[in-house]
Amino acid sequence: VAGSVPFSYQWRKDGVNLAGATSSSYTIASAQPSHAGAYSVVVSNLAGGVESQSATLTVAPLAPPNTPPTISSIADQSTTVGAATPSIAFTVGDAETAAANLTLTKSSANQTLVPDANIVLGGAGANRIVAVTPALSQSGSATITITVADAAGLTASDTFLLTVNSVN
């Protein structure tokens, strides 16, 4: 712009004046996809005005937040001393991580009755199984926890009660 101060400013988006946007700079505090467009500014004084070249603002939408994986409910189980449970089916899933890439862990709240090593996980993809073998000559109950983790480290757990009955 030729001439001298004072200068006035009018910011534009896609060729339309932005109401109230009359400072020497224009800031969008929290850009949203609706703010995308071609921005320019008209600078003027008593000698005339000139419009800047447009600058294109592209705003990518935010990725949805990662959600935790899921695990189906496992019903409480019972067996007798010296007998393993049959294979117990359950399913796992996750919106962001393929089921085959989910990590499973297991634990027993009663290591005397069911050591963690006696909890065996199997299956593949979304369809998984767990089998539990109580320690020899032990009866009582243990809470078994199965935890599934996704690639981002988010987890979900399910617990079931295993009751080991004495043989009469």
Buried (B, 14 or more C-beta within 10 A) or exposed (E): BEEEEEEBBBBBBEEEEBEEBBEEEBEEEEEEEEEBBEBBBBBBBEEEEEEEEBEEEEEEEEEEEBEBBBBEEBEEBEBEBBEEBEEBEBBBBBEBBEBEEBBBBBBBBBEEBBBEEBBBEEBEEBEBBBBBBBBEEBBBBBBBBBBBBBBEEBBBBBBBBBBBEEEE
